[in-house]
Amino acid sequence: MSSLPSLLERLQYQPKDDALIRQALTHRSFGKDHNERLEFIGDALLDLVVGDALFQRFPEKPEGELSRFRAELVKGETLAELALDLDLGSYVRLGQGERKSGGGKRQSILANTFEAIIGAIYMEAGFDAARQTSLQLFERLIDSIEQRASHKDPKTTLQEHLQAQKRKLPIYQLESTSGQQHSQTFLVSCRLVDQDVSVEASGRSKKLAEQQAAALMLEQLTSRETL
């Protein structure tokens, strides 16, 4: 575990007592005093703080769009991105088995630890301190949220492309898994049943492999349609 003062410097936060921050960095695999209750309160607080920031920032946006923006900002993938910026994986305390299996790099653990950190700041220093830290960490993401939220992933783009042509949706299938448990590679196929076209792609997770396969299928369809 890396030095706690360096993390506090990254957070620009100095607690009177670092006990709650240490608890926020403790995964349940490490011991009894783990971070899940702090994660619970941090999750609720981020919904409020990020929602309020978006409400103030975009007075012209309807409720549905604000909800979509907030969902993009507080989803696990985004929180894990912020956790990586803070290098939380180097600070989180994990049980030996979890550490050996790569838990310090796992998206869910990083996202949950980030929420627990915010929860710890709230419990130790109050709402204003937790809000200030949250807004400081989310600032660049809120600035670019319109671009982030408008970006469609390959699976969504492929689905909309096929629906526009009134064609059947693709079928994704896991073909194989290789490698050790903590560093597996997934091979996934994407097939269009109405054209008997299939592509395969690999990724570090099934979800990433599906996105890669969808991107390859889009390339094939685009090249065929421009011939």
N, C-alpha and C positions, 0 to 999 in steps of 0.2 A: 504493500500500500504506500503510495506516494505521500509526501509531507502535506499535512492538512493546511498549514499557513499558505502554501502556494495556491491551493484551491480557493481559499477565502479571498486571496488577492484577485483571482480571476473573477470571482463573484462580486467583488467590491463590497464585501460585507464582513463586518467584524462583530461576532457575537460576544456577549458578556460571558457566556458559558458555551463551550463547543460540544456539550454532551448530545444535544439534539441533532446537530450536524453529523456527528459520528454515528448516531443511530440511523439517520437518513441514508448513510453510506453502507449500512449493514443489511445484506440479503438474508432471507430466512434460512438459507443453507448454512450460514455462519454461526447462528445462535438464536437464543430466545428473544433477545431485545432487538428485533429486526425492524424494517422500515415500512411495513405494509399499512399501518395506521396513518403514518405521516404521508404516505403515498395517497391515501384516500382523501385527506384534507387538501393536499396539494393539487390533486386533480380537480376538485370542486373550485378551488381558488383560481386556478388558471382559466377555467371556463368563464368565471366572472370577470377577471382582470382583462383577458384578451377580448371578451365580448364588449366590455365597456370601451376599450381602446378603439375597437373597430367602429362602435357606435359614434364615438366622438370624431373619428378620422373621416368617416364616410357618411355625412348627414343625408346625402341624397339616395343612398342605397336602400332597397327594400329589405324586409326581414329575411326573406329566403336567401338573398345573396350574402347578407351578413352571416347567416348561419353556415353557409357553404364556406365562406372565408374562415370562420372560426374553426370549423371541422378540419380544414386543411392545416391550420396552425397548431391545433392541439392533438392531432393524431399521433400515434406512436412513432411513426417514421420521422416526423418533424422533431418531436421531442428527443429522439435518439440522435438526430443531427446536432441539436443544441448540446446534448450531453457529450458528443464527440468533440465539439468546439471547446468544452471545458475539460476534456480528457478525463471524464468521470470514470471510465473503465480502469484507470490506474489507481483510483481512490476507493472504489467500492470493495467492501469486505465480503468475500465469498468463501463457502466451504471448500475444502480441498478438491472434492470431486467436481464441483461446479467450476472451480477455477481451471482445473485440468481440461475440462470439456469446452473451454473457450467462453465461459459465461460473461467475462468482462467485456466481450465484444458483441454479445447478443443484444439485438435491438430492443427486445422487451425489457430486459434488465436495465439497459441504459435509460430507456424512457421512464420506467418506474422509479429509478433512482433520481432522475431529474425532478419528477413530481414530488418525491419525498423531500428533496432539498428545499423546494419552495414551501412545502408544508412545515418543515422544521423552522424556516425563517419566520413564517407566520406565527407559529406557536411560541417562538422565543422572543420575537421583537414586534409582533403585531402586523396588522393588515398593511399599513403604509409602507413598512420596510419590505414586505413580501411583494407588494405591488411595484415598488421602485425597482427591485431586483429583476422581477419578471419583465417589466417593460424595457429595461436596459438590455436584457438577453434577447427579447423578441423584436427589438427595434428594426433591424435590417429586414427581418422576415415580414413585418407589417408593412414596411416601405414597399416591398415587392410583391405583396399578396395578390394584387390583381393579375400580375403576370404568372405567378405560381398557380393560382386557381384556374386560370384559363388554359394552362398547359394540359393537354390530354395525353394519357399514356397510350402506347401502341395497341393494347387490347381494346380500349374504348374507341380509338380511331378506327380500328378494323371492324368492330361491331357496327359502328355508325355507317361506315362505307358500305357494308353488305346490306344493312337495313335500307339504305337509300336506294339500292338496286333491287330491293324485294327478294333478297337471296337468303338462304339458310345460314344460321350463325355457325361459327367454327366450333370444332370439338377439340379440346385439349386433353392430352393423355400423358401420364407419366410413363416413360419407357424404361428408365433404369436409374439407379442411384449408385454412386461409387464414392470411395474415399472413407476416411475415418469419420466417426460420428460428429466430431467437432469441426470437420472441414469437408463436408460432403459436397458432391457435384450432382446436380439433378439434370437428367436429359428428358426433355418434354417435346412431344409432337403437336403440331397444329394442323388440322385437316379440314378441308372444305368438301363436304360429302357430295354436294351437287356438281362439283367439277373434278372430283377425284384428284385433288391437289393436296400434297402434304409436305411440310417442312419440319426440321428438328433443330432445337437449340438447347444449350446448356446454361446453367447458372448456379450460384451458390445457395439458392433457395428455389423451391418449386415456383413461387410467384415470379421471381426474376427470370427464370427459364421460360415461363409462359409469355412474359413481356417480350423477351428476345425472339421467341418463335413468332409472335404476332407481328413484330417489326419486320422479320424476314418475309412473312406472308404478304404484308403490305407492299414490300419492295417487288415481289413477284407479280402481284396484281397490277401495280402501277406500271411496270415495264410491259406487261401484256396489253394493257389498255391503251398504251401510247404507241404500240406498233401499228 
